[in-house]
Every structure is written in C-alpha cells, then in structure tokens.
Amino acid sequence: MKKIILITYLFFISCDTSNECGDIIDKYTTLTGKYYFTLVNRPGAQTSSNIGGAGGEAEVTKEVYDSFNIGDEYCLE
C-alpha cells in the first residue's frame, strides 16, 4: 500500500497543469470494486535519451475503465 501511495504522489508532483496525461500500461480492479489505470507520463517526444517520465495509478469509474485499453492515452480531469 505504501508503494501505491508513493507512486501516486510521484505521478502527481511530476505533472504540471499543461501535461496531466499518460499512457495506460496496466489496468486492474481491487476486491473492493475500485478500478485503476497504471500510467506512465511521457512528456515530449520519446527518444533514446527521453524514454518517459514518472508514472502512477489513477482511480477511475467502471465506465471509464471499460472505455480505455492498455496503450491508450488517459488524461486526468
């Protein structure tokens, strides 16, 4: 649980107001019925020297969860 909180914190502090989007690299649900995307932030063009930024988890609704696939870009609201 501490790891999820840390990753989420790193994700939010790495985002500025102009770039709050990331690529979905995993989707999962919890036993309590919550839905999450694991995101990786990729500001700017990806090159061999810029392989992406920090990532984190985003809790989403079931409808949002069902409408996105791994590899899609998701933007925080």
mmCIF file of the N, C-alpha and C atoms, coordinates in Angstrom:
data_MODEL
# 
_entry.id   MODEL 
# 
loop_
_atom_site.group_PDB 
_atom_site.id 
_atom_site.type_symbol 
_atom_site.label_atom_id 
_atom_site.label_alt_id 
_atom_site.label_comp_id 
_atom_site.label_asym_id 
_atom_site.label_entity_id 
_atom_site.label_seq_id 
_atom_site.pdbx_PDB_ins_code 
_atom_site.Cartn_x 
_atom_site.Cartn_y 
_atom_site.Cartn_z 
_atom_site.occupancy 
_atom_site.B_iso_or_equiv 
_atom_site.pdbx_formal_charge 
_atom_site.auth_seq_id 
_atom_site.auth_comp_id 
_atom_site.auth_asym_id 
_atom_site.auth_atom_id 
_atom_site.pdbx_PDB_model_num 
ATOM 1   N N  . MET A 1 1  ? 0.819   -1.189 0.000   1.00 0.00 ? 1  MET A N  1 
ATOM 2   C CA . MET A 1 1  ? 0.000   0.000  0.000   1.00 0.00 ? 1  MET A CA 1 
ATOM 3   C C  . MET A 1 1  ? 0.866   1.257  0.000   1.00 0.00 ? 1  MET A C  1 
ATOM 4   N N  . LYS A 1 2  ? 1.955   1.226  0.767   1.00 0.00 ? 2  LYS A N  1 
ATOM 5   C CA . LYS A 1 2  ? 2.852   2.385  0.801   1.00 0.00 ? 2  LYS A CA 1 
ATOM 6   C C  . LYS A 1 2  ? 3.435   2.657  -0.577  1.00 0.00 ? 2  LYS A C  1 
ATOM 7   N N  . LYS A 1 3  ? 3.709   1.581  -1.324  1.00 0.00 ? 3  LYS A N  1 
ATOM 8   C CA . LYS A 1 3  ? 4.268   1.731  -2.663  1.00 0.00 ? 3  LYS A CA 1 
ATOM 9   C C  . LYS A 1 3  ? 3.287   2.448  -3.585  1.00 0.00 ? 3  LYS A C  1 
ATOM 10  N N  . ILE A 1 4  ? 2.004   2.085  -3.517  1.00 0.00 ? 4  ILE A N  1 
ATOM 11  C CA . ILE A 1 4  ? 0.981   2.718  -4.356  1.00 0.00 ? 4  ILE A CA 1 
ATOM 12  C C  . ILE A 1 4  ? 0.874   4.199  -4.017  1.00 0.00 ? 4  ILE A C  1 
ATOM 13  N N  . ILE A 1 5  ? 0.887   4.514  -2.732  1.00 0.00 ? 5  ILE A N  1 
ATOM 14  C CA . ILE A 1 5  ? 0.795   5.917  -2.322  1.00 0.00 ? 5  ILE A CA 1 
ATOM 15  C C  . ILE A 1 5  ? 2.001   6.692  -2.831  1.00 0.00 ? 5  ILE A C  1 
ATOM 16  N N  . LEU A 1 6  ? 3.191   6.131  -2.703  1.00 0.00 ? 6  LEU A N  1 
ATOM 17  C CA . LEU A 1 6  ? 4.408   6.800  -3.167  1.00 0.00 ? 6  LEU A CA 1 
ATOM 18  C C  . LEU A 1 6  ? 4.373   7.014  -4.676  1.00 0.00 ? 6  LEU A C  1 
ATOM 19  N N  . ILE A 1 7  ? 3.998   6.002  -5.420  1.00 0.00 ? 7  ILE A N  1 
ATOM 20  C CA . ILE A 1 7  ? 3.955   6.126  -6.879  1.00 0.00 ? 7  ILE A CA 1 
ATOM 21  C C  . ILE A 1 7  ? 2.924   7.170  -7.290  1.00 0.00 ? 7  ILE A C  1 
ATOM 22  N N  . THR A 1 8  ? 1.760   7.156  -6.640  1.00 0.00 ? 8  THR A N  1 
ATOM 23  C CA . THR A 1 8  ? 0.729   8.142  -6.941  1.00 0.00 ? 8  THR A CA 1 
ATOM 24  C C  . THR A 1 8  ? 1.234   9.551  -6.646  1.00 0.00 ? 8  THR A C  1 
ATOM 25  N N  . TYR A 1 9  ? 1.895   9.719  -5.517  1.00 0.00 ? 9  TYR A N  1 
ATOM 26  C CA . TYR A 1 9  ? 2.449   11.019 -5.144  1.00 0.00 ? 9  TYR A CA 1 
ATOM 27  C C  . TYR A 1 9  ? 3.459   11.479 -6.195  1.00 0.00 ? 9  TYR A C  1 
ATOM 28  N N  . LEU A 1 10 ? 4.357   10.590 -6.601  1.00 0.00 ? 10 LEU A N  1 
ATOM 29  C CA . LEU A 1 10 ? 5.354   10.951 -7.612  1.00 0.00 ? 10 LEU A CA 1 
ATOM 30  C C  . LEU A 1 10 ? 4.697   11.322 -8.933  1.00 0.00 ? 10 LEU A C  1 
ATOM 31  N N  . PHE A 1 11 ? 3.640   10.628 -9.288  1.00 0.00 ? 11 PHE A N  1 
ATOM 32  C CA . PHE A 1 11 ? 2.946   10.938 -10.525 1.00 0.00 ? 11 PHE A CA 1 
ATOM 33  C C  . PHE A 1 11 ? 2.366   12.346 -10.484 1.00 0.00 ? 11 PHE A C  1 
ATOM 34  N N  . PHE A 1 12 ? 1.690   12.684 -9.399  1.00 0.00 ? 12 PHE A N  1 
ATOM 35  C CA . PHE A 1 12 ? 1.044   13.989 -9.317  1.00 0.00 ? 12 PHE A CA 1 
ATOM 36  C C  . PHE A 1 12 ? 2.047   15.127 -9.213  1.00 0.00 ? 12 PHE A C  1 
ATOM 37  N N  . ILE A 1 13 ? 3.177   14.938 -8.543  1.00 0.00 ? 13 ILE A N  1 
ATOM 38  C CA . ILE A 1 13 ? 4.141   16.034 -8.474  1.00 0.00 ? 13 ILE A CA 1 
ATOM 39  C C  . ILE A 1 13 ? 4.924   16.168 -9.767  1.00 0.00 ? 13 ILE A C  1 
ATOM 40  N N  . SER A 1 14 ? 4.943   15.116 -10.585 1.00 0.00 ? 14 SER A N  1 
ATOM 41  C CA . SER A 1 14 ? 5.665   15.206 -11.854 1.00 0.00 ? 14 SER A CA 1 
ATOM 42  C C  . SER A 1 14 ? 4.839   15.877 -12.938 1.00 0.00 ? 14 SER A C  1 
ATOM 43  N N  . CYS A 1 15 ? 3.531   16.017 -12.724 1.00 0.00 ? 15 CYS A N  1 
ATOM 44  C CA . CYS A 1 15 ? 2.642   16.626 -13.713 1.00 0.00 ? 15 CYS A CA 1 
ATOM 45  C C  . CYS A 1 15 ? 2.534   18.116 -13.471 1.00 0.00 ? 15 CYS A C  1 
ATOM 46  N N  . ASP A 1 16 ? 2.557   18.876 -14.553 1.00 0.00 ? 16 ASP A N  1 
ATOM 47  C CA . ASP A 1 16 ? 2.203   20.276 -14.428 1.00 0.00 ? 16 ASP A CA 1 
ATOM 48  C C  . ASP A 1 16 ? 0.816   20.442 -15.027 1.00 0.00 ? 16 ASP A C  1 
ATOM 49  N N  . THR A 1 17 ? 0.262   21.616 -14.962 1.00 0.00 ? 17 THR A N  1 
ATOM 50  C CA . THR A 1 17 ? -1.117  21.798 -15.403 1.00 0.00 ? 17 THR A CA 1 
ATOM 51  C C  . THR A 1 17 ? -1.292  21.624 -16.902 1.00 0.00 ? 17 THR A C  1 
ATOM 52  N N  . SER A 1 18 ? -0.224  21.728 -17.685 1.00 0.00 ? 18 SER A N  1 
ATOM 53  C CA . SER A 1 18 ? -0.353  21.591 -19.134 1.00 0.00 ? 18 SER A CA 1 
ATOM 54  C C  . SER A 1 18 ? -0.159  20.159 -19.607 1.00 0.00 ? 18 SER A C  1 
ATOM 55  N N  . ASN A 1 19 ? 0.260   19.232 -18.720 1.00 0.00 ? 19 ASN A N  1 
ATOM 56  C CA . ASN A 1 19 ? 0.517   17.868 -19.157 1.00 0.00 ? 19 ASN A CA 1 
ATOM 57  C C  . ASN A 1 19 ? 0.127   16.899 -18.058 1.00 0.00 ? 19 ASN A C  1 
ATOM 58  N N  . GLU A 1 20 ? -1.152  16.575 -17.982 1.00 0.00 ? 20 GLU A N  1 
ATOM 59  C CA . GLU A 1 20 ? -1.620  15.639 -16.989 1.00 0.00 ? 20 GLU A CA 1 
ATOM 60  C C  . GLU A 1 20 ? -2.151  14.387 -17.663 1.00 0.00 ? 20 GLU A C  1 
ATOM 61  N N  . CYS A 1 21 ? -1.440  13.933 -18.678 1.00 0.00 ? 21 CYS A N  1 
ATOM 62  C CA . CYS A 1 21 ? -1.828  12.746 -19.427 1.00 0.00 ? 21 CYS A CA 1 
ATOM 63  C C  . CYS A 1 21 ? -0.725  11.708 -19.336 1.00 0.00 ? 21 CYS A C  1 
ATOM 64  N N  . GLY A 1 22 ? -1.101  10.468 -19.524 1.00 0.00 ? 22 GLY A N  1 
ATOM 65  C CA . GLY A 1 22 ? -0.119  9.395  -19.531 1.00 0.00 ? 22 GLY A CA 1 
ATOM 66  C C  . GLY A 1 22 ? -0.641  8.218  -20.323 1.00 0.00 ? 22 GLY A C  1 
ATOM 67  N N  . ASP A 1 23 ? 0.266   7.322  -20.675 1.00 0.00 ? 23 ASP A N  1 
ATOM 68  C CA . ASP A 1 23 ? -0.101  6.107  -21.385 1.00 0.00 ? 23 ASP A CA 1 
ATOM 69  C C  . ASP A 1 23 ? -0.495  5.039  -20.369 1.00 0.00 ? 23 ASP A C  1 
ATOM 70  N N  . ILE A 1 24 ? -1.576  4.334  -20.634 1.00 0.00 ? 24 ILE A N  1 
ATOM 71  C CA . ILE A 1 24 ? -2.020  3.258  -19.755 1.00 0.00 ? 24 ILE A CA 1 
ATOM 72  C C  . ILE A 1 24 ? -1.132  2.045  -20.011 1.00 0.00 ? 24 ILE A C  1 
ATOM 73  N N  . ILE A 1 25 ? -0.428  1.600  -18.963 1.00 0.00 ? 25 ILE A N  1 
ATOM 74  C CA . ILE A 1 25 ? 0.427   0.422  -19.122 1.00 0.00 ? 25 ILE A CA 1 
ATOM 75  C C  . ILE A 1 25 ? -0.143  -0.796 -18.396 1.00 0.00 ? 25 ILE A C  1 
ATOM 76  N N  . ASP A 1 26 ? -1.182  -0.582 -17.578 1.00 0.00 ? 26 ASP A N  1 
ATOM 77  C CA . ASP A 1 26 ? -1.849  -1.685 -16.897 1.00 0.00 ? 26 ASP A CA 1 
ATOM 78  C C  . ASP A 1 26 ? -3.214  -1.209 -16.419 1.00 0.00 ? 26 ASP A C  1 
ATOM 79  N N  . LYS A 1 27 ? -4.153  -2.132 -16.326 1.00 0.00 ? 27 LYS A N  1 
ATOM 80  C CA . LYS A 1 27 ? -5.489  -1.872 -15.777 1.00 0.00 ? 27 LYS A CA 1 
ATOM 81  C C  . LYS A 1 27 ? -5.748  -2.956 -14.744 1.00 0.00 ? 27 LYS A C  1 
ATOM 82  N N  . TYR A 1 28 ? -6.337  -2.563 -13.607 1.00 0.00 ? 28 TYR A N  1 
ATOM 83  C CA . TYR A 1 28 ? -6.676  -3.583 -12.625 1.00 0.00 ? 28 TYR A CA 1 
ATOM 84  C C  . TYR A 1 28 ? -7.827  -3.128 -11.750 1.00 0.00 ? 28 TYR A C  1 
ATOM 85  N N  . THR A 1 29 ? -8.458  -4.101 -11.108 1.00 0.00 ? 29 THR A N  1 
ATOM 86  C CA . THR A 1 29 ? -9.532  -3.832 -10.164 1.00 0.00 ? 29 THR A CA 1 
ATOM 87  C C  . THR A 1 29 ? -9.124  -4.403 -8.816  1.00 0.00 ? 29 THR A C  1 
ATOM 88  N N  . THR A 1 30 ? -9.753  -3.881 -7.766  1.00 0.00 ? 30 THR A N  1 
ATOM 89  C CA . THR A 1 30 ? -9.492  -4.396 -6.426  1.00 0.00 ? 30 THR A CA 1 
ATOM 90  C C  . THR A 1 30 ? -10.672 -5.241 -5.971  1.00 0.00 ? 30 THR A C  1 
ATOM 91  N N  . LEU A 1 31 ? -10.472 -5.975 -4.910  1.00 0.00 ? 31 LEU A N  1 
ATOM 92  C CA . LEU A 1 31 ? -11.542 -6.799 -4.356  1.00 0.00 ? 31 LEU A CA 1 
ATOM 93  C C  . LEU A 1 31 ? -12.688 -5.945 -3.817  1.00 0.00 ? 31 LEU A C  1 
ATOM 94  N N  . THR A 1 32 ? -12.413 -4.676 -3.545  1.00 0.00 ? 32 THR A N  1 
ATOM 95  C CA . THR A 1 32 ? -13.453 -3.777 -3.037  1.00 0.00 ? 32 THR A CA 1 
ATOM 96  C C  . THR A 1 32 ? -14.219 -3.087 -4.164  1.00 0.00 ? 32 THR A C  1 
ATOM 97  N N  . GLY A 1 33 ? -13.923 -3.442 -5.417  1.00 0.00 ? 33 GLY A N  1 
ATOM 98  C CA . GLY A 1 33 ? -14.683 -2.909 -6.542  1.00 0.00 ? 33 GLY A CA 1 
ATOM 99  C C  . GLY A 1 33 ? -14.197 -1.580 -7.082  1.00 0.00 ? 33 GLY A C  1 
ATOM 100 N N  . LYS A 1 34 ? -12.942 -1.233 -6.828  1.00 0.00 ? 34 LYS A N  1 
ATOM 101 C CA . LYS A 1 34 ? -12.384 0.000  -7.384  1.00 0.00 ? 34 LYS A CA 1 
ATOM 102 C C  . LYS A 1 34 ? -11.608 -0.333 -8.653  1.00 0.00 ? 34 LYS A C  1 
ATOM 103 N N  . TYR A 1 35 ? -11.555 0.645  -9.567  1.00 0.00 ? 35 TYR A N  1 
ATOM 104 C CA . TYR A 1 35 ? -10.929 0.453  -10.873 1.00 0.00 ? 35 TYR A CA 1 
ATOM 105 C C  . TYR A 1 35 ? -9.744  1.407  -10.997 1.00 0.00 ? 35 TYR A C  1 
ATOM 106 N N  . TYR A 1 36 ? -8.610  0.894  -11.512 1.00 0.00 ? 36 TYR A N  1 
ATOM 107 C CA . TYR A 1 36 ? -7.393  1.691  -11.608 1.00 0.00 ? 36 TYR A CA 1 
ATOM 108 C C  . TYR A 1 36 ? -6.706  1.496  -12.949 1.00 0.00 ? 36 TYR A C  1 
ATOM 109 N N  . PHE A 1 37 ? -6.049  2.572  -13.394 1.00 0.00 ? 37 PHE A N  1 
ATOM 110 C CA . PHE A 1 37 ? -5.102  2.516  -14.500 1.00 0.00 ? 37 PHE A CA 1 
ATOM 111 C C  . PHE A 1 37 ? -3.720  2.757  -13.914 1.00 0.00 ? 37 PHE A C  1 
ATOM 112 N N  . THR A 1 38 ? -2.737  2.039  -14.406 1.00 0.00 ? 38 THR A N  1 
ATOM 113 C CA . THR A 1 38 ? -1.348  2.357  -14.115 1.00 0.00 ? 38 THR A CA 1 
ATOM 114 C C  . THR A 1 38 ? -0.851  3.160  -15.314 1.00 0.00 ? 38 THR A C  1 
ATOM 115 N N  . LEU A 1 39 ? -0.349  4.357  -15.048 1.00 0.00 ? 39 LEU A N  1 
ATOM 116 C CA . LEU A 1 39 ? 0.039   5.279  -16.112 1.00 0.00 ? 39 LEU A CA 1 
ATOM 117 C C  . LEU A 1 39 ? 1.532   5.544  -16.094 1.00 0.00 ? 39 LEU A C  1 
ATOM 118 N N  . VAL A 1 40 ? 2.060   5.851  -17.256 1.00 0.00 ? 40 VAL A N  1 
ATOM 119 C CA . VAL A 1 40 ? 3.421   6.366  -17.354 1.00 0.00 ? 40 VAL A CA 1 
ATOM 120 C C  . VAL A 1 40 ? 3.319   7.697  -18.091 1.00 0.00 ? 40 VAL A C  1 
ATOM 121 N N  . ASN A 1 41 ? 3.917   8.713  -17.522 1.00 0.00 ? 41 ASN A N  1 
ATOM 122 C CA . ASN A 1 41 ? 3.889   10.061 -18.081 1.00 0.00 ? 41 ASN A CA 1 
ATOM 123 C C  . ASN A 1 41 ? 4.987   10.172 -19.126 1.00 0.00 ? 41 ASN A C  1 
ATOM 124 N N  . ARG A 1 42 ? 4.657   10.624 -20.314 1.00 0.00 ? 42 ARG A N  1 
ATOM 125 C CA . ARG A 1 42 ? 5.632   10.761 -21.392 1.00 0.00 ? 42 ARG A CA 1 
ATOM 126 C C  . ARG A 1 42 ? 5.592   12.172 -21.960 1.00 0.00 ? 42 ARG A C  1 
ATOM 127 N N  . PRO A 1 43 ? 6.186   13.126 -21.252 1.00 0.00 ? 43 PRO A N  1 
ATOM 128 C CA . PRO A 1 43 ? 6.195   14.491 -21.790 1.00 0.00 ? 43 PRO A CA 1 
ATOM 129 C C  . PRO A 1 43 ? 7.124   14.600 -22.986 1.00 0.00 ? 43 PRO A C  1 
ATOM 130 N N  . GLY A 1 44 ? 6.689   15.259 -24.022 1.00 0.00 ? 44 GLY A N  1 
ATOM 131 C CA . GLY A 1 44 ? 7.523   15.475 -25.197 1.00 0.00 ? 44 GLY A CA 1 
ATOM 132 C C  . GLY A 1 44 ? 7.679   14.215 -26.024 1.00 0.00 ? 44 GLY A C  1 
ATOM 133 N N  . ALA A 1 45 ? 8.470   14.319 -27.047 1.00 0.00 ? 45 ALA A N  1 
ATOM 134 C CA . ALA A 1 45 ? 8.708   13.196 -27.944 1.00 0.00 ? 45 ALA A CA 1 
ATOM 135 C C  . ALA A 1 45 ? 9.591   12.158 -27.269 1.00 0.00 ? 45 ALA A C  1 
ATOM 136 N N  . GLN A 1 46 ? 9.279   10.885 -27.510 1.00 0.00 ? 46 GLN A N  1 
ATOM 137 C CA . GLN A 1 46 ? 10.080  9.820  -26.935 1.00 0.00 ? 46 GLN A CA 1 
ATOM 138 C C  . GLN A 1 46 ? 11.262  9.532  -27.847 1.00 0.00 ? 46 GLN A C  1 
ATOM 139 N N  . THR A 1 47 ? 12.464  9.569  -27.271 1.00 0.00 ? 47 THR A N  1 
ATOM 140 C CA . THR A 1 47 ? 13.688  9.251  -27.999 1.00 0.00 ? 47 THR A CA 1 
ATOM 141 C C  . THR A 1 47 ? 14.503  8.304  -27.140 1.00 0.00 ? 47 THR A C  1 
ATOM 142 N N  . SER A 1 48 ? 15.668  7.897  -27.639 1.00 0.00 ? 48 SER A N  1 
ATOM 143 C CA . SER A 1 48 ? 16.509  7.002  -26.850 1.00 0.00 ? 48 SER A CA 1 
ATOM 144 C C  . SER A 1 48 ? 17.004  7.671  -25.577 1.00 0.00 ? 48 SER A C  1 
ATOM 145 N N  . SER A 1 49 ? 17.100  8.993  -25.566 1.00 0.00 ? 49 SER A N  1 
ATOM 146 C CA . SER A 1 49 ? 17.541  9.682  -24.356 1.00 0.00 ? 49 SER A CA 1 
ATOM 147 C C  . SER A 1 49 ? 16.368  10.144 -23.495 1.00 0.00 ? 49 SER A C  1 
ATOM 148 N N  . ASN A 1 50 ? 15.155  10.118 -24.030 1.00 0.00 ? 50 ASN A N  1 
ATOM 149 C CA . ASN A 1 50 ? 13.964  10.508 -23.280 1.00 0.00 ? 50 ASN A CA 1 
ATOM 150 C C  . ASN A 1 50 ? 12.969  9.358  -23.373 1.00 0.00 ? 50 ASN A C  1 
ATOM 151 N N  . ILE A 1 51 ? 13.086  8.401  -22.438 1.00 0.00 ? 51 ILE A N  1 
ATOM 152 C CA . ILE A 1 51 ? 12.249  7.210  -22.516 1.00 0.00 ? 51 ILE A CA 1 
ATOM 153 C C  . ILE A 1 51 ? 10.986  7.328  -21.685 1.00 0.00 ? 51 ILE A C  1 
ATOM 154 N N  . GLY A 1 52 ? 10.706  8.495  -21.175 1.00 0.00 ? 52 GLY A N  1 
ATOM 155 C CA . GLY A 1 52 ? 9.467   8.681  -20.442 1.00 0.00 ? 52 GLY A CA 1 
ATOM 156 C C  . GLY A 1 52 ? 9.714   9.181  -19.045 1.00 0.00 ? 52 GLY A C  1 
ATOM 157 N N  . GLY A 1 53 ? 8.656   9.680  -18.440 1.00 0.00 ? 53 GLY A N  1 
ATOM 158 C CA . GLY A 1 53 ? 8.768   10.241 -17.111 1.00 0.00 ? 53 GLY A CA 1 
ATOM 159 C C  . GLY A 1 53 ? 8.190   9.325  -16.059 1.00 0.00 ? 53 GLY A C  1 
ATOM 160 N N  . ALA A 1 54 ? 7.837   9.914  -14.943 1.00 0.00 ? 54 ALA A N  1 
ATOM 161 C CA . ALA A 1 54 ? 7.296   9.172  -13.819 1.00 0.00 ? 54 ALA A CA 1 
ATOM 162 C C  . ALA A 1 54 ? 5.903   8.658  -14.143 1.00 0.00 ? 54 ALA A C  1 
ATOM 163 N N  . GLY A 1 55 ? 5.424   7.766  -13.338 1.00 0.00 ? 55 GLY A N  1 
ATOM 164 C CA . GLY A 1 55 ? 4.091   7.219  -13.541 1.00 0.00 ? 55 GLY A CA 1 
ATOM 165 C C  . GLY A 1 55 ? 3.359   7.099  -12.230 1.00 0.00 ? 55 GLY A C  1 
ATOM 166 N N  . GLY A 1 56 ? 2.174   6.538  -12.289 1.00 0.00 ? 56 GLY A N  1 
ATOM 167 C CA . GLY A 1 56 ? 1.382   6.352  -11.087 1.00 0.00 ? 56 GLY A CA 1 
ATOM 168 C C  . GLY A 1 56 ? 0.075   5.680  -11.414 1.00 0.00 ? 56 GLY A C  1 
ATOM 169 N N  . GLU A 1 57 ? -0.780  5.585  -10.412 1.00 0.00 ? 57 GLU A N  1 
ATOM 170 C CA . GLU A 1 57 ? -2.087  4.995  -10.588 1.00 0.00 ? 57 GLU A CA 1 
ATOM 171 C C  . GLU A 1 57 ? -3.163  6.070  -10.557 1.00 0.00 ? 57 GLU A C  1 
ATOM 172 N N  . ALA A 1 58 ? -4.218  5.838  -11.320 1.00 0.00 ? 58 ALA A N  1 
ATOM 173 C CA . ALA A 1 58 ? -5.365  6.735  -11.320 1.00 0.00 ? 58 ALA A CA 1 
ATOM 174 C C  . ALA A 1 58 ? -6.614  5.899  -11.088 1.00 0.00 ? 58 ALA A C  1 
ATOM 175 N N  . GLU A 1 59 ? -7.385  6.253  -10.066 1.00 0.00 ? 59 GLU A N  1 
ATOM 176 C CA . GLU A 1 59 ? -8.654  5.574  -9.839  1.00 0.00 ? 59 GLU A CA 1 
ATOM 177 C C  . GLU A 1 59 ? -9.681  6.149  -10.800 1.00 0.00 ? 59 GLU A C  1 
ATOM 178 N N  . VAL A 1 60 ? -10.431 5.259  -11.464 1.00 0.00 ? 60 VAL A N  1 
ATOM 179 C CA . VAL A 1 60 ? -11.416 5.675  -12.458 1.00 0.00 ? 60 VAL A CA 1 
ATOM 180 C C  . VAL A 1 60 ? -12.735 4.950  -12.204 1.00 0.00 ? 60 VAL A C  1 
ATOM 181 N N  . THR A 1 61 ? -13.772 5.415  -12.871 1.00 0.00 ? 61 THR A N  1 
ATOM 182 C CA . THR A 1 61 ? -15.064 4.745  -12.774 1.00 0.00 ? 61 THR A CA 1 
ATOM 183 C C  . THR A 1 61 ? -15.063 3.497  -13.656 1.00 0.00 ? 61 THR A C  1 
ATOM 184 N N  . LYS A 1 62 ? -16.038 2.625  -13.456 1.00 0.00 ? 62 LYS A N  1 
ATOM 185 C CA . LYS A 1 62 ? -16.150 1.422  -14.279 1.00 0.00 ? 62 LYS A CA 1 
ATOM 186 C C  . LYS A 1 62 ? -16.343 1.783  -15.745 1.00 0.00 ? 62 LYS A C  1 
ATOM 187 N N  . GLU A 1 63 ? -17.127 2.819  -16.016 1.00 0.00 ? 63 GLU A N  1 
ATOM 188 C CA . GLU A 1 63 ? -17.378 3.227  -17.401 1.00 0.00 ? 63 GLU A CA 1 
ATOM 189 C C  . GLU A 1 63 ? -16.087 3.677  -18.082 1.00 0.00 ? 63 GLU A C  1 
ATOM 190 N N  . VAL A 1 64 ? -15.290 4.462  -17.382 1.00 0.00 ? 64 VAL A N  1 
ATOM 191 C CA . VAL A 1 64 ? -14.003 4.910  -17.939 1.00 0.00 ? 64 VAL A CA 1 
ATOM 192 C C  . VAL A 1 64 ? -13.078 3.710  -18.113 1.00 0.00 ? 64 VAL A C  1 
ATOM 193 N N  . TYR A 1 65 ? -13.030 2.842  -17.112 1.00 0.00 ? 65 TYR A N  1 
ATOM 194 C CA . TYR A 1 65 ? -12.193 1.638  -17.156 1.00 0.00 ? 65 TYR A CA 1 
ATOM 195 C C  . TYR A 1 65 ? -12.508 0.803  -18.395 1.00 0.00 ? 65 TYR A C  1 
ATOM 196 N N  . ASP A 1 66 ? -13.794 0.623  -18.664 1.00 0.00 ? 66 ASP A N  1 
ATOM 197 C CA . ASP A 1 66 ? -14.216 -0.195 -19.802 1.00 0.00 ? 66 ASP A CA 1 
ATOM 198 C C  . ASP A 1 66 ? -13.985 0.477  -21.146 1.00 0.00 ? 66 ASP A C  1 
ATOM 199 N N  . SER A 1 67 ? -13.858 1.811  -21.164 1.00 0.00 ? 67 SER A N  1 
ATOM 200 C CA . SER A 1 67 ? -13.739 2.512  -22.446 1.00 0.00 ? 67 SER A CA 1 
ATOM 201 C C  . SER A 1 67 ? -12.293 2.749  -22.884 1.00 0.00 ? 67 SER A C  1 
ATOM 202 N N  . PHE A 1 68 ? -11.310 2.391  -22.059 1.00 0.00 ? 68 PHE A N  1 
ATOM 203 C CA . PHE A 1 68 ? -9.903  2.558  -22.419 1.00 0.00 ? 68 PHE A CA 1 
ATOM 204 C C  . PHE A 1 68 ? -9.204  1.213  -22.422 1.00 0.00 ? 68 PHE A C  1 
ATOM 205 N N  . ASN A 1 69 ? -8.169  1.104  -23.266 1.00 0.00 ? 69 ASN A N  1 
ATOM 206 C CA . ASN A 1 69 ? -7.351  -0.101 -23.365 1.00 0.00 ? 69 ASN A CA 1 
ATOM 207 C C  . ASN A 1 69 ? -5.911  0.209  -22.986 1.00 0.00 ? 69 ASN A C  1 
ATOM 208 N N  . ILE A 1 70 ? -5.171  -0.835 -22.663 1.00 0.00 ? 70 ILE A N  1 
ATOM 209 C CA . ILE A 1 70 ? -3.736  -0.678 -22.420 1.00 0.00 ? 70 ILE A CA 1 
ATOM 210 C C  . ILE A 1 70 ? -3.112  -0.103 -23.692 1.00 0.00 ? 70 ILE A C  1 
ATOM 211 N N  . GLY A 1 71 ? -2.274  0.901  -23.510 1.00 0.00 ? 71 GLY A N  1 
ATOM 212 C CA . GLY A 1 71 ? -1.641  1.582  -24.643 1.00 0.00 ? 71 GLY A CA 1 
ATOM 213 C C  . GLY A 1 71 ? -2.309  2.894  -24.997 1.00 0.00 ? 71 GLY A C  1 
ATOM 214 N N  . ASP A 1 72 ? -3.556  3.085  -24.559 1.00 0.00 ? 72 ASP A N  1 
ATOM 215 C CA . ASP A 1 72 ? -4.256  4.350  -24.803 1.00 0.00 ? 72 ASP A CA 1 
ATOM 216 C C  . ASP A 1 72 ? -3.705  5.450  -23.912 1.00 0.00 ? 72 ASP A C  1 
ATOM 217 N N  . GLU A 1 73 ? -3.893  6.675  -24.350 1.00 0.00 ? 73 GLU A N  1 
ATOM 218 C CA . GLU A 1 73 ? -3.535  7.816  -23.523 1.00 0.00 ? 73 GLU A CA 1 
ATOM 219 C C  . GLU A 1 73 ? -4.740  8.181  -22.663 1.00 0.00 ? 73 GLU A C  1 
ATOM 220 N N  . TYR A 1 74 ? -4.495  8.444  -21.379 1.00 0.00 ? 74 TYR A N  1 
ATOM 221 C CA . TYR A 1 74 ? -5.544  8.864  -20.466 1.00 0.00 ? 74 TYR A CA 1 
ATOM 222 C C  . TYR A 1 74 ? -5.121  10.171 -19.806 1.00 0.00 ? 74 TYR A C  1 
ATOM 223 N N  . CYS A 1 75 ? -6.020  11.122 -19.774 1.00 0.00 ? 75 CYS A N  1 
ATOM 224 C CA . CYS A 1 75 ? -5.726  12.421 -19.153 1.00 0.00 ? 75 CYS A CA 1 
ATOM 225 C C  . CYS A 1 75 ? -6.546  12.578 -17.885 1.00 0.00 ? 75 CYS A C  1 
ATOM 226 N N  . LEU A 1 76 ? -5.893  13.019 -16.840 1.00 0.00 ? 76 LEU A N  1 
ATOM 227 C CA . LEU A 1 76 ? -6.583  13.268 -15.574 1.00 0.00 ? 76 LEU A CA 1 
ATOM 228 C C  . LEU A 1 76 ? -7.482  14.475 -15.735 1.00 0.00 ? 76 LEU A C  1 
ATOM 229 N N  . GLU A 1 77 ? -8.606  14.428 -15.090 1.00 0.00 ? 77 GLU A N  1 
ATOM 230 C CA . GLU A 1 77 ? -9.561  15.531 -15.203 1.00 0.00 ? 77 GLU A CA 1 
ATOM 231 C C  . GLU A 1 77 ? -9.304  16.585 -14.172 1.00 0.00 ? 77 GLU A C  1 
# 
